[in-house]
Amino acid sequence: MSEGSDTAGGVDASDAGLVEASTLAGVPDEFQRLWTPHRMAYIQAGPGPLKHDCPFCAAPEMSDEDGLIVHRGRSAYVLLNLFPYNSGHLLVCPYRHVPLYDEATPEETEEIASLTQVGMRVLRATSGCHGFNIGMNQGEVAGAGVAAHLHQHIVPRWATDANFFPIIAKTKALPQLLGDVRRTLAETWPSA
């Protein structure tokens, strides 16, 4: 290589800007990449909501976009799961910091149930899902990731969403960015 020449992937940049295709980003090679650009916002934010004592108490203090909130009700609200099983994975949470379903007030349980139904309708309208997994994990031993704050999962499901990728590779591909999903669901959510 001559002094002062600049190379890109072994190709001399002085050759009228010609670059071999195999050196370009996004061109298939022997490595498999799972791109998750939405995660960079949380990496760059530093401590933020992930370091908060309770992310479900922190989310309502943020803007809807930053907290991934789709809808705010009277005693409960709906947000996207930061670590979704599928695109559109919603959580319905009371504002009040309460760990167990039997400790929620009748008003909270009524609104959680109502918001769950609306969430299902909105997901069906926006994503054409074929079914849902709905449930609550009560306590750490039952698998609750945030055991101290009650939350109900609404996971949209499609006939083709389960394949070898999560089973063999222990990897879940999510086709939409969280911000895009939040915006679509919030715009489709019916007005009170």
Contacts in CASP RR format, 6 or more apart in sequence:
PFRMAT RR
TARGET T0000
AUTHOR 0000-0000-0000
METHOD contacts of the structure
MODEL  1
MSEGSDTAGGVDASDAGLVEASTLAGVPDEFQRLWTPHRMAYIQAGPGPL
KHDCPFCAAPEMSDEDGLIVHRGRSAYVLLNLFPYNSGHLLVCPYRHVPL
YDEATPEETEEIASLTQVGMRVLRATSGCHGFNIGMNQGEVAGAGVAAHL
HQHIVPRWATDANFFPIIAKTKALPQLLGDVRRTLAETWPSA
1 7 0 8 1.000
1 12 0 8 1.000
5 12 0 8 1.000
5 13 0 8 1.000
5 14 0 8 1.000
6 12 0 8 1.000
6 13 0 8 1.000
6 14 0 8 1.000
7 13 0 8 1.000
8 19 0 8 1.000
8 23 0 8 1.000
9 19 0 8 1.000
9 20 0 8 1.000
9 23 0 8 1.000
10 20 0 8 1.000
10 23 0 8 1.000
11 18 0 8 1.000
11 19 0 8 1.000
11 20 0 8 1.000
11 23 0 8 1.000
13 19 0 8 1.000
21 27 0 8 1.000
22 29 0 8 1.000
34 171 0 8 1.000
34 173 0 8 1.000
36 174 0 8 1.000
37 177 0 8 1.000
38 177 0 8 1.000
38 178 0 8 1.000
38 179 0 8 1.000
42 49 0 8 1.000
42 50 0 8 1.000
42 82 0 8 1.000
48 58 0 8 1.000
49 55 0 8 1.000
49 58 0 8 1.000
49 59 0 8 1.000
49 62 0 8 1.000
49 67 0 8 1.000
49 82 0 8 1.000
50 82 0 8 1.000
52 58 0 8 1.000
54 97 0 8 1.000
54 146 0 8 1.000
54 148 0 8 1.000
54 149 0 8 1.000
55 82 0 8 1.000
55 146 0 8 1.000
55 149 0 8 1.000
56 91 0 8 1.000
56 93 0 8 1.000
56 97 0 8 1.000
56 146 0 8 1.000
56 149 0 8 1.000
56 151 0 8 1.000
57 97 0 8 1.000
57 149 0 8 1.000
58 67 0 8 1.000
59 67 0 8 1.000
59 68 0 8 1.000
59 69 0 8 1.000
59 77 0 8 1.000
59 79 0 8 1.000
59 93 0 8 1.000
60 69 0 8 1.000
60 72 0 8 1.000
60 77 0 8 1.000
60 95 0 8 1.000
62 69 0 8 1.000
64 70 0 8 1.000
64 72 0 8 1.000
64 182 0 8 1.000
64 186 0 8 1.000
65 179 0 8 1.000
65 182 0 8 1.000
65 183 0 8 1.000
67 79 0 8 1.000
68 79 0 8 1.000
68 80 0 8 1.000
68 82 0 8 1.000
68 178 0 8 1.000
68 179 0 8 1.000
68 182 0 8 1.000
69 77 0 8 1.000
69 78 0 8 1.000
69 79 0 8 1.000
69 182 0 8 1.000
69 186 0 8 1.000
70 78 0 8 1.000
70 79 0 8 1.000
70 80 0 8 1.000
70 90 0 8 1.000
70 122 0 8 1.000
70 182 0 8 1.000
70 185 0 8 1.000
70 186 0 8 1.000
70 189 0 8 1.000
71 77 0 8 1.000
71 78 0 8 1.000
71 115 0 8 1.000
71 118 0 8 1.000
71 186 0 8 1.000
71 189 0 8 1.000
73 111 0 8 1.000
73 115 0 8 1.000
73 192 0 8 1.000
74 107 0 8 1.000
74 111 0 8 1.000
75 94 0 8 1.000
75 95 0 8 1.000
75 96 0 8 1.000
75 105 0 8 1.000
75 107 0 8 1.000
75 108 0 8 1.000
75 111 0 8 1.000
76 92 0 8 1.000
76 93 0 8 1.000
76 94 0 8 1.000
76 95 0 8 1.000
76 108 0 8 1.000
76 111 0 8 1.000
76 112 0 8 1.000
76 115 0 8 1.000
77 92 0 8 1.000
77 93 0 8 1.000
77 95 0 8 1.000
77 115 0 8 1.000
78 90 0 8 1.000
78 91 0 8 1.000
78 92 0 8 1.000
78 93 0 8 1.000
78 115 0 8 1.000
78 119 0 8 1.000
78 189 0 8 1.000
79 90 0 8 1.000
79 91 0 8 1.000
79 93 0 8 1.000
80 88 0 8 1.000
80 89 0 8 1.000
80 90 0 8 1.000
80 91 0 8 1.000
80 178 0 8 1.000
80 179 0 8 1.000
80 181 0 8 1.000
80 182 0 8 1.000
80 185 0 8 1.000
81 88 0 8 1.000
81 89 0 8 1.000
81 90 0 8 1.000
81 91 0 8 1.000
81 153 0 8 1.000
82 178 0 8 1.000
84 155 0 8 1.000
84 174 0 8 1.000
84 178 0 8 1.000
85 133 0 8 1.000
85 155 0 8 1.000
85 172 0 8 1.000
86 155 0 8 1.000
86 156 0 8 1.000
86 157 0 8 1.000
86 158 0 8 1.000
86 161 0 8 1.000
86 172 0 8 1.000
86 174 0 8 1.000
87 127 0 8 1.000
87 156 0 8 1.000
87 174 0 8 1.000
87 175 0 8 1.000
87 176 0 8 1.000
87 181 0 8 1.000
88 123 0 8 1.000
88 127 0 8 1.000
88 156 0 8 1.000
88 176 0 8 1.000
88 181 0 8 1.000
88 185 0 8 1.000
89 153 0 8 1.000
89 154 0 8 1.000
89 155 0 8 1.000
89 156 0 8 1.000
90 119 0 8 1.000
90 123 0 8 1.000
90 153 0 8 1.000
90 154 0 8 1.000
90 155 0 8 1.000
90 185 0 8 1.000
91 151 0 8 1.000
91 152 0 8 1.000
91 153 0 8 1.000
91 154 0 8 1.000
92 112 0 8 1.000
92 115 0 8 1.000
92 116 0 8 1.000
92 119 0 8 1.000
92 151 0 8 1.000
92 152 0 8 1.000
92 154 0 8 1.000
93 149 0 8 1.000
93 150 0 8 1.000
93 151 0 8 1.000
93 152 0 8 1.000
94 104 0 8 1.000
94 108 0 8 1.000
94 111 0 8 1.000
94 112 0 8 1.000
94 150 0 8 1.000
96 104 0 8 1.000
96 105 0 8 1.000
96 108 0 8 1.000
97 148 0 8 1.000
97 149 0 8 1.000
98 104 0 8 1.000
98 108 0 8 1.000
98 149 0 8 1.000
98 150 0 8 1.000
99 138 0 8 1.000
99 139 0 8 1.000
99 147 0 8 1.000
99 148 0 8 1.000
99 149 0 8 1.000
99 150 0 8 1.000
100 138 0 8 1.000
100 139 0 8 1.000
100 150 0 8 1.000
101 109 0 8 1.000
101 136 0 8 1.000
101 138 0 8 1.000
101 150 0 8 1.000
103 150 0 8 1.000
104 112 0 8 1.000
104 150 0 8 1.000
112 150 0 8 1.000
112 152 0 8 1.000
116 134 0 8 1.000
116 152 0 8 1.000
116 154 0 8 1.000
118 189 0 8 1.000
118 190 0 8 1.000
119 154 0 8 1.000
119 185 0 8 1.000
119 189 0 8 1.000
120 132 0 8 1.000
120 134 0 8 1.000
120 154 0 8 1.000
122 185 0 8 1.000
122 188 0 8 1.000
122 189 0 8 1.000
122 190 0 8 1.000
123 129 0 8 1.000
123 132 0 8 1.000
123 154 0 8 1.000
123 156 0 8 1.000
123 185 0 8 1.000
124 156 0 8 1.000
125 188 0 8 1.000
126 184 0 8 1.000
126 185 0 8 1.000
126 188 0 8 1.000
127 156 0 8 1.000
127 158 0 8 1.000
128 156 0 8 1.000
128 158 0 8 1.000
129 156 0 8 1.000
129 157 0 8 1.000
129 158 0 8 1.000
130 157 0 8 1.000
130 158 0 8 1.000
130 159 0 8 1.000
131 156 0 8 1.000
131 157 0 8 1.000
131 158 0 8 1.000
132 154 0 8 1.000
132 155 0 8 1.000
132 156 0 8 1.000
132 157 0 8 1.000
133 153 0 8 1.000
133 154 0 8 1.000
133 155 0 8 1.000
133 157 0 8 1.000
134 152 0 8 1.000
134 153 0 8 1.000
134 154 0 8 1.000
134 155 0 8 1.000
135 152 0 8 1.000
135 153 0 8 1.000
136 144 0 8 1.000
136 150 0 8 1.000
136 151 0 8 1.000
136 152 0 8 1.000
136 153 0 8 1.000
137 143 0 8 1.000
137 144 0 8 1.000
137 145 0 8 1.000
137 147 0 8 1.000
137 153 0 8 1.000
138 144 0 8 1.000
138 147 0 8 1.000
139 147 0 8 1.000
140 147 0 8 1.000
165 171 0 8 1.000
165 172 0 8 1.000
165 173 0 8 1.000
166 172 0 8 1.000
END
